[in-house]
Amino acid sequence: MDKDDRHHTRVSLTGGIFYPLVVETLGLWSPDSLETLKSISSKVCAVLAVPFWKALKNSLEQLSVRLWTYNARLISSRIFPAGRQHLLAWMIVRQILLRKSS
């Protein structure tokens, strides 16, 4: 079973619909990706009773943090020996988030 099938099965069991979304790790969101995220956010705001802008902002922030974490792990796997990559990954992500918040 490939990754898409595994995720599709898990999401289907919860009553959801799985839409794989390809994301570029660097650069801007494409108009199609933004439309998909807006569609997802509109459903989230209906279920959780939060404003649309907040649901969209949270979605974009969560994706950004996950992408930065993945990139940091990728970089650290080339620098640190096995088993230590997660330390550098979180240090890099933390620095990025601290810079964004100041």
PDB file as gemmi writes it, atoms N, CA and C in Angstrom:
CRYST1    1.000    1.000    1.000  90.00  90.00  90.00 P 1                      
ATOM      1  N   MET A   1       0.851  -1.182   0.000  1.00  0.00           N  
ATOM      2  CA  MET A   1       0.000   0.000   0.000  1.00  0.00           C  
ATOM      3  C   MET A   1       0.895   1.244   0.000  1.00  0.00           C  
ATOM      4  N   ASP A   2       0.642   2.131  -0.959  1.00  0.00           N  
ATOM      5  CA  ASP A   2       1.467   3.345  -0.999  1.00  0.00           C  
ATOM      6  C   ASP A   2       0.933   4.393  -0.017  1.00  0.00           C  
ATOM      7  N   LYS A   3       1.682   5.476   0.105  1.00  0.00           N  
ATOM      8  CA  LYS A   3       1.383   6.504   1.106  1.00  0.00           C  
ATOM      9  C   LYS A   3      -0.003   7.127   0.895  1.00  0.00           C  
ATOM     10  N   ASP A   4      -0.356   7.452  -0.362  1.00  0.00           N  
ATOM     11  CA  ASP A   4      -1.666   8.047  -0.621  1.00  0.00           C  
ATOM     12  C   ASP A   4      -2.802   7.107  -0.215  1.00  0.00           C  
ATOM     13  N   ASP A   5      -2.664   5.826  -0.551  1.00  0.00           N  
ATOM     14  CA  ASP A   5      -3.696   4.857  -0.175  1.00  0.00           C  
ATOM     15  C   ASP A   5      -3.826   4.742   1.332  1.00  0.00           C  
ATOM     16  N   ARG A   6      -2.700   4.737   2.025  1.00  0.00           N  
ATOM     17  CA  ARG A   6      -2.714   4.613   3.488  1.00  0.00           C  
ATOM     18  C   ARG A   6      -3.423   5.816   4.120  1.00  0.00           C  
ATOM     19  N   HIS A   7      -3.088   7.022   3.644  1.00  0.00           N  
ATOM     20  CA  HIS A   7      -3.729   8.227   4.182  1.00  0.00           C  
ATOM     21  C   HIS A   7      -5.207   8.269   3.805  1.00  0.00           C  
ATOM     22  N   HIS A   8      -5.521   7.889   2.561  1.00  0.00           N  
ATOM     23  CA  HIS A   8      -6.916   7.876   2.120  1.00  0.00           C  
ATOM     24  C   HIS A   8      -7.753   6.957   3.009  1.00  0.00           C  
ATOM     25  N   THR A   9      -7.215   5.792   3.319  1.00  0.00           N  
ATOM     26  CA  THR A   9      -7.928   4.838   4.173  1.00  0.00           C  
ATOM     27  C   THR A   9      -8.143   5.415   5.567  1.00  0.00           C  
ATOM     28  N   ARG A  10      -7.097   5.996   6.161  1.00  0.00           N  
ATOM     29  CA  ARG A  10      -7.211   6.549   7.510  1.00  0.00           C  
ATOM     30  C   ARG A  10      -8.212   7.695   7.569  1.00  0.00           C  
ATOM     31  N   VAL A  11      -8.187   8.577   6.576  1.00  0.00           N  
ATOM     32  CA  VAL A  11      -9.098   9.714   6.569  1.00  0.00           C  
ATOM     33  C   VAL A  11     -10.532   9.251   6.316  1.00  0.00           C  
ATOM     34  N   SER A  12     -10.708   8.276   5.428  1.00  0.00           N  
ATOM     35  CA  SER A  12     -12.043   7.753   5.130  1.00  0.00           C  
ATOM     36  C   SER A  12     -12.698   7.149   6.371  1.00  0.00           C  
ATOM     37  N   LEU A  13     -11.898   6.518   7.211  1.00  0.00           N  
ATOM     38  CA  LEU A  13     -12.435   5.916   8.435  1.00  0.00           C  
ATOM     39  C   LEU A  13     -13.014   6.963   9.378  1.00  0.00           C  
ATOM     40  N   THR A  14     -12.550   8.209   9.281  1.00  0.00           N  
ATOM     41  CA  THR A  14     -13.071   9.279  10.138  1.00  0.00           C  
ATOM     42  C   THR A  14     -14.222  10.028   9.470  1.00  0.00           C  
ATOM     43  N   GLY A  15     -14.570   9.620   8.250  1.00  0.00           N  
ATOM     44  CA  GLY A  15     -15.657  10.285   7.538  1.00  0.00           C  
ATOM     45  C   GLY A  15     -15.201  11.448   6.681  1.00  0.00           C  
ATOM     46  N   GLY A  16     -13.886  11.644   6.568  1.00  0.00           N  
ATOM     47  CA  GLY A  16     -13.356  12.756   5.786  1.00  0.00           C  
ATOM     48  C   GLY A  16     -13.040  12.343   4.358  1.00  0.00           C  
ATOM     49  N   ILE A  17     -12.601  13.310   3.594  1.00  0.00           N  
ATOM     50  CA  ILE A  17     -12.173  13.078   2.216  1.00  0.00           C  
ATOM     51  C   ILE A  17     -10.712  13.487   2.125  1.00  0.00           C  
ATOM     52  N   PHE A  18      -9.881  12.607   1.599  1.00  0.00           N  
ATOM     53  CA  PHE A  18      -8.443  12.865   1.491  1.00  0.00           C  
ATOM     54  C   PHE A  18      -8.134  13.515   0.151  1.00  0.00           C  
ATOM     55  N   TYR A  19      -7.545  14.715   0.204  1.00  0.00           N  
ATOM     56  CA  TYR A  19      -7.072  15.416  -0.983  1.00  0.00           C  
ATOM     57  C   TYR A  19      -5.569  15.609  -0.852  1.00  0.00           C  
ATOM     58  N   PRO A  20      -4.769  14.841  -1.597  1.00  0.00           N  
ATOM     59  CA  PRO A  20      -3.328  15.099  -1.525  1.00  0.00           C  
ATOM     60  C   PRO A  20      -3.023  16.483  -2.083  1.00  0.00           C  
ATOM     61  N   LEU A  21      -2.161  17.195  -1.405  1.00  0.00           N  
ATOM     62  CA  LEU A  21      -1.812  18.552  -1.802  1.00  0.00           C  
ATOM     63  C   LEU A  21      -0.296  18.628  -1.933  1.00  0.00           C  
ATOM     64  N   VAL A  22       0.163  18.907  -3.126  1.00  0.00           N  
ATOM     65  CA  VAL A  22       1.595  19.029  -3.364  1.00  0.00           C  
ATOM     66  C   VAL A  22       2.004  20.446  -3.017  1.00  0.00           C  
ATOM     67  N   VAL A  23       3.046  20.566  -2.203  1.00  0.00           N  
ATOM     68  CA  VAL A  23       3.491  21.877  -1.766  1.00  0.00           C  
ATOM     69  C   VAL A  23       4.972  22.031  -2.082  1.00  0.00           C  
ATOM     70  N   GLU A  24       5.307  23.177  -2.626  1.00  0.00           N  
ATOM     71  CA  GLU A  24       6.707  23.502  -2.877  1.00  0.00           C  
ATOM     72  C   GLU A  24       7.308  23.971  -1.561  1.00  0.00           C  
ATOM     73  N   THR A  25       8.490  23.484  -1.238  1.00  0.00           N  
ATOM     74  CA  THR A  25       9.075  23.844   0.048  1.00  0.00           C  
ATOM     75  C   THR A  25       9.615  25.266   0.080  1.00  0.00           C  
ATOM     76  N   LEU A  26       9.885  25.840  -1.052  1.00  0.00           N  
ATOM     77  CA  LEU A  26      10.348  27.231  -1.123  1.00  0.00           C  
ATOM     78  C   LEU A  26       9.512  27.952  -2.167  1.00  0.00           C  
ATOM     79  N   GLY A  27       9.258  29.192  -1.947  1.00  0.00           N  
ATOM     80  CA  GLY A  27       8.503  29.947  -2.931  1.00  0.00           C  
ATOM     81  C   GLY A  27       7.100  30.282  -2.465  1.00  0.00           C  
ATOM     82  N   LEU A  28       6.281  30.739  -3.395  1.00  0.00           N  
ATOM     83  CA  LEU A  28       4.929  31.196  -3.096  1.00  0.00           C  
ATOM     84  C   LEU A  28       3.914  30.068  -3.272  1.00  0.00           C  
ATOM     85  N   TRP A  29       2.744  30.285  -2.677  1.00  0.00           N  
ATOM     86  CA  TRP A  29       1.633  29.356  -2.895  1.00  0.00           C  
ATOM     87  C   TRP A  29       1.050  29.636  -4.272  1.00  0.00           C  
ATOM     88  N   SER A  30       0.765  28.585  -5.016  1.00  0.00           N  
ATOM     89  CA  SER A  30       0.143  28.777  -6.329  1.00  0.00           C  
ATOM     90  C   SER A  30      -1.326  29.131  -6.127  1.00  0.00           C  
ATOM     91  N   PRO A  31      -1.942  29.761  -7.110  1.00  0.00           N  
ATOM     92  CA  PRO A  31      -3.370  30.090  -6.988  1.00  0.00           C  
ATOM     93  C   PRO A  31      -4.238  28.849  -6.728  1.00  0.00           C  
ATOM     94  N   ASP A  32      -3.914  27.717  -7.380  1.00  0.00           N  
ATOM     95  CA  ASP A  32      -4.685  26.487  -7.158  1.00  0.00           C  
ATOM     96  C   ASP A  32      -4.544  25.989  -5.727  1.00  0.00           C  
ATOM     97  N   SER A  33      -3.330  26.046  -5.195  1.00  0.00           N  
ATOM     98  CA  SER A  33      -3.110  25.614  -3.815  1.00  0.00           C  
ATOM     99  C   SER A  33      -3.855  26.514  -2.845  1.00  0.00           C  
ATOM    100  N   LEU A  34      -3.818  27.824  -3.088  1.00  0.00           N  
ATOM    101  CA  LEU A  34      -4.537  28.752  -2.216  1.00  0.00           C  
ATOM    102  C   LEU A  34      -6.039  28.512  -2.263  1.00  0.00           C  
ATOM    103  N   GLU A  35      -6.566  28.222  -3.441  1.00  0.00           N  
ATOM    104  CA  GLU A  35      -8.000  27.931  -3.549  1.00  0.00           C  
ATOM    105  C   GLU A  35      -8.365  26.674  -2.761  1.00  0.00           C  
ATOM    106  N   THR A  36      -7.509  25.658  -2.838  1.00  0.00           N  
ATOM    107  CA  THR A  36      -7.750  24.426  -2.075  1.00  0.00           C  
ATOM    108  C   THR A  36      -7.696  24.708  -0.580  1.00  0.00           C  
ATOM    109  N   LEU A  37      -6.701  25.470  -0.140  1.00  0.00           N  
ATOM    110  CA  LEU A  37      -6.589  25.807   1.278  1.00  0.00           C  
ATOM    111  C   LEU A  37      -7.760  26.669   1.745  1.00  0.00           C  
ATOM    112  N   LYS A  38      -8.240  27.565   0.891  1.00  0.00           N  
ATOM    113  CA  LYS A  38      -9.402  28.381   1.246  1.00  0.00           C  
ATOM    114  C   LYS A  38     -10.652  27.513   1.379  1.00  0.00           C  
ATOM    115  N   SER A  39     -10.776  26.542   0.489  1.00  0.00           N  
ATOM    116  CA  SER A  39     -11.920  25.633   0.558  1.00  0.00           C  
ATOM    117  C   SER A  39     -11.893  24.816   1.848  1.00  0.00           C  
ATOM    118  N   ILE A  40     -10.718  24.302   2.188  1.00  0.00           N  
ATOM    119  CA  ILE A  40     -10.562  23.539   3.429  1.00  0.00           C  
ATOM    120  C   ILE A  40     -10.844  24.435   4.628  1.00  0.00           C  
ATOM    121  N   SER A  41     -10.322  25.648   4.605  1.00  0.00           N  
ATOM    122  CA  SER A  41     -10.505  26.581   5.722  1.00  0.00           C  
ATOM    123  C   SER A  41     -11.965  26.957   5.915  1.00  0.00           C  
ATOM    124  N   SER A  42     -12.712  27.081   4.811  1.00  0.00           N  
ATOM    125  CA  SER A  42     -14.130  27.425   4.948  1.00  0.00           C  
ATOM    126  C   SER A  42     -14.894  26.304   5.641  1.00  0.00           C  
ATOM    127  N   LYS A  43     -14.489  25.059   5.378  1.00  0.00           N  
ATOM    128  CA  LYS A  43     -15.130  23.926   6.062  1.00  0.00           C  
ATOM    129  C   LYS A  43     -14.720  23.875   7.534  1.00  0.00           C  
ATOM    130  N   VAL A  44     -13.458  24.187   7.797  1.00  0.00           N  
ATOM    131  CA  VAL A  44     -12.967  24.201   9.181  1.00  0.00           C  
ATOM    132  C   VAL A  44     -13.706  25.268   9.985  1.00  0.00           C  
ATOM    133  N   CYS A  45     -13.871  26.451   9.405  1.00  0.00           N  
ATOM    134  CA  CYS A  45     -14.535  27.520  10.164  1.00  0.00           C  
ATOM    135  C   CYS A  45     -16.002  27.186  10.408  1.00  0.00           C  
ATOM    136  N   ALA A  46     -16.634  26.433   9.509  1.00  0.00           N  
ATOM    137  CA  ALA A  46     -18.020  26.027   9.727  1.00  0.00           C  
ATOM    138  C   ALA A  46     -18.124  25.015  10.861  1.00  0.00           C  
ATOM    139  N   VAL A  47     -17.176  24.084  10.916  1.00  0.00           N  
ATOM    140  CA  VAL A  47     -17.211  23.032  11.947  1.00  0.00           C  
ATOM    141  C   VAL A  47     -16.784  23.578  13.310  1.00  0.00           C  
ATOM    142  N   LEU A  48     -15.726  24.369  13.337  1.00  0.00           N  
ATOM    143  CA  LEU A  48     -15.175  24.847  14.614  1.00  0.00           C  
ATOM    144  C   LEU A  48     -15.725  26.210  15.051  1.00  0.00           C  
ATOM    145  N   ALA A  49     -16.542  26.814  14.224  1.00  0.00           N  
ATOM    146  CA  ALA A  49     -17.127  28.127  14.528  1.00  0.00           C  
ATOM    147  C   ALA A  49     -16.050  29.182  14.806  1.00  0.00           C  
ATOM    148  N   VAL A  50     -15.062  29.224  13.918  1.00  0.00           N  
ATOM    149  CA  VAL A  50     -14.027  30.263  13.999  1.00  0.00           C  
ATOM    150  C   VAL A  50     -14.127  31.098  12.731  1.00  0.00           C  
ATOM    151  N   PRO A  51     -13.654  32.336  12.773  1.00  0.00           N  
ATOM    152  CA  PRO A  51     -13.690  33.167  11.560  1.00  0.00           C  
ATOM    153  C   PRO A  51     -12.837  32.554  10.440  1.00  0.00           C  
ATOM    154  N   PHE A  52     -13.271  32.797   9.203  1.00  0.00           N  
ATOM    155  CA  PHE A  52     -12.568  32.246   8.049  1.00  0.00           C  
ATOM    156  C   PHE A  52     -11.101  32.645   8.033  1.00  0.00           C  
ATOM    157  N   TRP A  53     -10.825  33.930   8.272  1.00  0.00           N  
ATOM    158  CA  TRP A  53      -9.440  34.406   8.218  1.00  0.00           C  
ATOM    159  C   TRP A  53      -8.565  33.661   9.220  1.00  0.00           C  
ATOM    160  N   LYS A  54      -9.135  33.327  10.385  1.00  0.00           N  
ATOM    161  CA  LYS A  54      -8.360  32.624  11.407  1.00  0.00           C  
ATOM    162  C   LYS A  54      -8.081  31.175  10.983  1.00  0.00           C  
ATOM    163  N   ALA A  55      -9.084  30.520  10.400  1.00  0.00           N  
ATOM    164  CA  ALA A  55      -8.896  29.143   9.923  1.00  0.00           C  
ATOM    165  C   ALA A  55      -7.844  29.095   8.815  1.00  0.00           C  
ATOM    166  N   LEU A  56      -7.900  30.060   7.895  1.00  0.00           N  
ATOM    167  CA  LEU A  56      -6.920  30.096   6.803  1.00  0.00           C  
ATOM    168  C   LEU A  56      -5.530  30.404   7.338  1.00  0.00           C  
ATOM    169  N   LYS A  57      -5.435  31.374   8.229  1.00  0.00           N  
ATOM    170  CA  LYS A  57      -4.144  31.742   8.826  1.00  0.00           C  
ATOM    171  C   LYS A  57      -3.528  30.546   9.547  1.00  0.00           C  
ATOM    172  N   ASN A  58      -4.337  29.831  10.330  1.00  0.00           N  
ATOM    173  CA  ASN A  58      -3.837  28.661  11.047  1.00  0.00           C  
ATOM    174  C   ASN A  58      -3.360  27.575  10.093  1.00  0.00           C  
ATOM    175  N   SER A  59      -4.116  27.357   9.015  1.00  0.00           N  
ATOM    176  CA  SER A  59      -3.716  26.340   8.029  1.00  0.00           C  
ATOM    177  C   SER A  59      -2.375  26.686   7.400  1.00  0.00           C  
ATOM    178  N   LEU A  60      -2.236  27.947   6.976  1.00  0.00           N  
ATOM    179  CA  LEU A  60      -0.985  28.375   6.344  1.00  0.00           C  
ATOM    180  C   LEU A  60       0.188  28.313   7.326  1.00  0.00           C  
ATOM    181  N   GLU A  61      -0.047  28.709   8.567  1.00  0.00           N  
ATOM    182  CA  GLU A  61       1.029  28.661   9.567  1.00  0.00           C  
ATOM    183  C   GLU A  61       1.441  27.218   9.872  1.00  0.00           C  
ATOM    184  N   GLN A  62       0.462  26.326  10.028  1.00  0.00           N  
ATOM    185  CA  GLN A  62       0.794  24.931  10.309  1.00  0.00           C  
ATOM    186  C   GLN A  62       1.583  24.311   9.165  1.00  0.00           C  
ATOM    187  N   LEU A  63       1.161  24.575   7.935  1.00  0.00           N  
ATOM    188  CA  LEU A  63       1.906  24.047   6.787  1.00  0.00           C  
ATOM    189  C   LEU A  63       3.313  24.625   6.727  1.00  0.00           C  
ATOM    190  N   SER A  64       3.442  25.916   6.993  1.00  0.00           N  
ATOM    191  CA  SER A  64       4.763  26.543   6.961  1.00  0.00           C  
ATOM    192  C   SER A  64       5.695  25.935   8.005  1.00  0.00           C  
ATOM    193  N   VAL A  65       5.199  25.754   9.212  1.00  0.00           N  
ATOM    194  CA  VAL A  65       6.028  25.171  10.271  1.00  0.00           C  
ATOM    195  C   VAL A  65       6.432  23.749   9.911  1.00  0.00           C  
ATOM    196  N   ARG A  66       5.495  22.981   9.376  1.00  0.00           N  
ATOM    197  CA  ARG A  66       5.837  21.603   8.981  1.00  0.00           C  
ATOM    198  C   ARG A  66       6.866  21.571   7.865  1.00  0.00           C  
ATOM    199  N   LEU A  67       6.730  22.473   6.898  1.00  0.00           N  
ATOM    200  CA  LEU A  67       7.709  22.527   5.810  1.00  0.00           C  
ATOM    201  C   LEU A  67       9.083  22.941   6.314  1.00  0.00           C  
ATOM    202  N   TRP A  68       9.135  23.967   7.183  1.00  0.00           N  
ATOM    203  CA  TRP A  68      10.411  24.404   7.735  1.00  0.00           C  
ATOM    204  C   TRP A  68      11.037  23.300   8.581  1.00  0.00           C  
ATOM    205  N   THR A  69      10.212  22.581   9.340  1.00  0.00           N  
ATOM    206  CA  THR A  69      10.726  21.473  10.155  1.00  0.00           C  
ATOM    207  C   THR A  69      11.317  20.391   9.263  1.00  0.00           C  
ATOM    208  N   TYR A  70      10.603  20.051   8.211  1.00  0.00           N  
ATOM    209  CA  TYR A  70      11.100  19.032   7.279  1.00  0.00           C  
ATOM    210  C   TYR A  70      12.416  19.474   6.646  1.00  0.00           C  
ATOM    211  N   ASN A  71      12.452  20.725   6.192  1.00  0.00           N  
ATOM    212  CA  ASN A  71      13.691  21.231   5.581  1.00  0.00           C  
ATOM    213  C   ASN A  71      14.848  21.234   6.574  1.00  0.00           C  
ATOM    214  N   ALA A  72      14.557  21.633   7.820  1.00  0.00           N  
ATOM    215  CA  ALA A  72      15.605  21.657   8.846  1.00  0.00           C  
ATOM    216  C   ALA A  72      16.118  20.249   9.126  1.00  0.00           C  
ATOM    217  N   ARG A  73      15.225  19.285   9.183  1.00  0.00           N  
ATOM    218  CA  ARG A  73      15.649  17.889   9.398  1.00  0.00           C  
ATOM    219  C   ARG A  73      16.506  17.398   8.242  1.00  0.00           C  
ATOM    220  N   LEU A  74      16.123  17.792   7.045  1.00  0.00           N  
ATOM    221  CA  LEU A  74      16.886  17.386   5.863  1.00  0.00           C  
ATOM    222  C   LEU A  74      18.307  17.942   5.933  1.00  0.00           C  
ATOM    223  N   ILE A  75      18.414  19.217   6.279  1.00  0.00           N  
ATOM    224  CA  ILE A  75      19.734  19.848   6.388  1.00  0.00           C  
ATOM    225  C   ILE A  75      20.541  19.210   7.516  1.00  0.00           C  
ATOM    226  N   SER A  76      19.894  19.026   8.678  1.00  0.00           N  
ATOM    227  CA  SER A  76      20.628  18.497   9.828  1.00  0.00           C  
ATOM    228  C   SER A  76      21.068  17.053   9.620  1.00  0.00           C  
ATOM    229  N   SER A  77      20.334  16.293   8.798  1.00  0.00           N  
ATOM    230  CA  SER A  77      20.735  14.904   8.553  1.00  0.00           C  
ATOM    231  C   SER A  77      22.056  14.842   7.792  1.00  0.00           C  
ATOM    232  N   ARG A  78      22.386  15.927   7.109  1.00  0.00           N  
ATOM    233  CA  ARG A  78      23.657  15.977   6.381  1.00  0.00           C  
ATOM    234  C   ARG A  78      24.794  16.472   7.264  1.00  0.00           C  
ATOM    235  N   ILE A  79      24.455  17.102   8.395  1.00  0.00           N  
ATOM    236  CA  ILE A  79      25.467  17.683   9.271  1.00  0.00           C  
ATOM    237  C   ILE A  79      25.771  16.791  10.473  1.00  0.00           C  
ATOM    238  N   PHE A  80      24.699  16.341  11.146  1.00  0.00           N  
ATOM    239  CA  PHE A  80      24.863  15.575  12.384  1.00  0.00           C  
ATOM    240  C   PHE A  80      24.798  14.083  12.129  1.00  0.00           C  
ATOM    241  N   PRO A  81      25.437  13.298  12.986  1.00  0.00           N  
ATOM    242  CA  PRO A  81      25.321  11.848  12.866  1.00  0.00           C  
ATOM    243  C   PRO A  81      23.891  11.405  13.167  1.00  0.00           C  
ATOM    244  N   ALA A  82      23.553  10.196  12.756  1.00  0.00           N  
ATOM    245  CA  ALA A  82      22.203   9.660  12.954  1.00  0.00           C  
ATOM    246  C   ALA A  82      21.785   9.754  14.418  1.00  0.00           C  
ATOM    247  N   GLY A  83      20.527  10.084  14.638  1.00  0.00           N  
ATOM    248  CA  GLY A  83      19.995  10.176  15.989  1.00  0.00           C  
ATOM    249  C   GLY A  83      20.049  11.561  16.590  1.00  0.00           C  
ATOM    250  N   ARG A  84      20.797  12.476  16.017  1.00  0.00           N  
ATOM    251  CA  ARG A  84      20.922  13.828  16.567  1.00  0.00           C  
ATOM    252  C   ARG A  84      20.246  14.890  15.688  1.00  0.00           C  
ATOM    253  N   GLN A  85      19.697  14.487  14.537  1.00  0.00           N  
ATOM    254  CA  GLN A  85      19.148  15.459  13.598  1.00  0.00           C  
ATOM    255  C   GLN A  85      18.007  16.266  14.192  1.00  0.00           C  
ATOM    256  N   HIS A  86      17.181  15.635  15.005  1.00  0.00           N  
ATOM    257  CA  HIS A  86      16.009  16.343  15.518  1.00  0.00           C  
ATOM    258  C   HIS A  86      16.387  17.549  16.378  1.00  0.00           C  
ATOM    259  N   LEU A  87      17.540  17.498  17.031  1.00  0.00           N  
ATOM    260  CA  LEU A  87      17.964  18.622  17.866  1.00  0.00           C  
ATOM    261  C   LEU A  87      18.211  19.866  17.035  1.00  0.00           C  
ATOM    262  N   LEU A  88      18.968  19.719  15.966  1.00  0.00           N  
ATOM    263  CA  LEU A  88      19.248  20.862  15.104  1.00  0.00           C  
ATOM    264  C   LEU A  88      17.979  21.319  14.401  1.00  0.00           C  
ATOM    265  N   ALA A  89      17.151  20.385  13.978  1.00  0.00           N  
ATOM    266  CA  ALA A  89      15.916  20.748  13.279  1.00  0.00           C  
ATOM    267  C   ALA A  89      15.065  21.667  14.142  1.00  0.00           C  
ATOM    268  N   TRP A  90      14.881  21.301  15.394  1.00  0.00           N  
ATOM    269  CA  TRP A  90      14.054  22.126  16.265  1.00  0.00           C  
ATOM    270  C   TRP A  90      14.733  23.445  16.611  1.00  0.00           C  
ATOM    271  N   MET A  91      16.048  23.458  16.689  1.00  0.00           N  
ATOM    272  CA  MET A  91      16.756  24.716  16.946  1.00  0.00           C  
ATOM    273  C   MET A  91      16.556  25.678  15.774  1.00  0.00           C  
ATOM    274  N   ILE A  92      16.630  25.161  14.560  1.00  0.00           N  
ATOM    275  CA  ILE A  92      16.454  26.005  13.372  1.00  0.00           C  
ATOM    276  C   ILE A  92      15.024  26.532  13.307  1.00  0.00           C  
ATOM    277  N   VAL A  93      14.049  25.650  13.484  1.00  0.00           N  
ATOM    278  CA  VAL A  93      12.644  26.072  13.435  1.00  0.00           C  
ATOM    279  C   VAL A  93      12.362  27.091  14.527  1.00  0.00           C  
ATOM    280  N   ARG A  94      12.884  26.879  15.712  1.00  0.00           N  
ATOM    281  CA  ARG A  94      12.673  27.810  16.824  1.00  0.00           C  
ATOM    282  C   ARG A  94      13.223  29.188  16.480  1.00  0.00           C  
ATOM    283  N   GLN A  95      14.424  29.228  15.888  1.00  0.00           N  
ATOM    284  CA  GLN A  95      15.016  30.513  15.508  1.00  0.00           C  
ATOM    285  C   GLN A  95      14.167  31.227  14.459  1.00  0.00           C  
ATOM    286  N   ILE A  96      13.656  30.470  13.507  1.00  0.00           N  
ATOM    287  CA  ILE A  96      12.811  31.056  12.463  1.00  0.00           C  
ATOM    288  C   ILE A  96      11.545  31.632  13.076  1.00  0.00           C  
ATOM    289  N   LEU A  97      10.912  30.890  13.973  1.00  0.00           N  
ATOM    290  CA  LEU A  97       9.682  31.350  14.597  1.00  0.00           C  
ATOM    291  C   LEU A  97       9.944  32.560  15.494  1.00  0.00           C  
ATOM    292  N   LEU A  98      11.070  32.567  16.188  1.00  0.00           N  
ATOM    293  CA  LEU A  98      11.391  33.716  17.028  1.00  0.00           C  
ATOM    294  C   LEU A  98      11.603  34.972  16.181  1.00  0.00           C  
ATOM    295  N   ARG A  99      12.230  34.824  15.039  1.00  0.00           N  
ATOM    296  CA  ARG A  99      12.453  35.973  14.154  1.00  0.00           C  
ATOM    297  C   ARG A  99      11.133  36.487  13.596  1.00  0.00           C  
ATOM    298  N   LYS A 100      10.207  35.550  13.266  1.00  0.00           N  
ATOM    299  CA  LYS A 100       8.907  35.944  12.713  1.00  0.00           C  
ATOM    300  C   LYS A 100       8.079  36.692  13.748  1.00  0.00           C  
ATOM    301  N   SER A 101       8.193  36.296  15.019  1.00  0.00           N  
ATOM    302  CA  SER A 101       7.350  36.900  16.057  1.00  0.00           C  
ATOM    303  C   SER A 101       7.886  38.244  16.545  1.00  0.00           C  
ATOM    304  N   SER A 102       9.148  38.547  16.241  1.00  0.00           N  
ATOM    305  CA  SER A 102       9.684  39.836  16.728  1.00  0.00           C  
ATOM    306  C   SER A 102       9.566  40.929  15.713  1.00  0.00           C  
TER     307      SER A 102                                                      
END                                                                             
